[in-house]
């Protein structure tokens, strides 16, 4: 639902069971490093880069920046996920 954000991997909700809870995104205007830094200022900790999957990020045309990695697991509450989405939207509205 965020036009400037691309989720890499399965996005079809009907196939959600095929996904792992790690989500990688890119933003149209923000580099993964910039986005990770802005989110960390808001208390949301993510990673940026290629996560030792250089061949993959090269094949996807995402080097040298890579992607932003978000780790969601069983102990993340729905309100935390909602906050994450709000913060990505908030950062995305500001200028890099």
C-alpha positions in Angstrom: 0.0 0.0 0.0 3.1 2.3 0.1 3.8 3.3 -3.5 7.5 4.1 -2.8 8.2 0.8 -1.0 8.9 -2.5 -2.7 8.7 -5.7 -0.8 11.1 -8.3 -2.2 9.8 -11.8 -2.3 6.3 -13.2 -1.9 3.6 -10.5 -1.4 0.5 -12.4 -2.2 -1.4 -12.7 1.1 -2.8 -16.0 0.0 0.8 -17.3 -0.1 1.9 -15.8 3.3 2.5 -19.3 4.8 5.3 -19.7 2.2 7.2 -16.7 3.5 9.7 -16.5 6.4 9.2 -13.6 8.8 12.2 -11.7 7.4 11.1 -9.0 5.0 13.4 -7.1 2.7 12.3 -3.8 1.2 13.7 -1.0 -0.9 12.4 2.6 -1.1 12.2 4.7 -4.2 14.0 7.7 -2.6 15.8 6.5 0.5 18.8 4.1 0.4 18.5 1.1 2.7 21.2 2.7 4.9 19.4 6.0 5.2 16.1 4.3 6.0 17.7 2.1 8.6 19.3 5.1 10.2 16.0 7.1 10.3 14.1 4.1 11.7 16.7 3.6 14.4 16.2 7.2 15.5 12.6 6.1 16.1 13.6 3.0 18.1 13.1 0.5 15.2 16.1 -1.5 14.5 16.7 -3.0 11.1 19.7 -4.0 8.9 20.8 -2.8 5.5 23.0 -4.4 2.9 23.1 -7.8 1.2 23.1 -10.0 4.3 25.8 -12.2 2.8 23.6 -12.9 -0.2 25.7 -10.8 -2.6 24.9 -13.0 -5.7 21.2 -12.5 -5.0 21.4 -8.7 -4.6 23.6 -8.4 -7.7 21.1 -10.5 -9.7 18.3 -8.3 -8.5 20.3 -5.2 -9.5 20.3 -3.9 -5.9 24.0 -3.4 -5.4 25.8 -1.5 -4.0 23.0 -0.5 -1.6 21.3 -3.8 -1.1 18.0 -3.9 0.8 16.5 -3.0 4.2 15.9 -6.1 6.3 13.1 -6.3 8.8 13.0 -9.2 11.2 9.5 -10.0 12.4 8.9 -13.1 14.5 6.4 -14.7 16.8 7.0 -12.3 19.7 6.2 -9.1 17.6 2.8 -7.9 18.6 0.4 -6.5 15.9 0.7 -3.0 17.4 4.4 -3.2 16.9 3.9 -4.1 13.2 1.5 -1.3 12.9 4.0 1.1 14.4 6.7 -0.1 12.0 4.4 0.6 9.0 3.6 4.0 10.3 7.2 4.9 10.8 8.2 3.7 7.3 5.4 5.8 5.9 6.5 8.8 8.1 10.2 8.5 7.0 9.1 8.1 3.4 7.1 11.4 3.4 10.2 13.4 4.4 13.1 14.3 2.1 16.2 12.1 2.2 
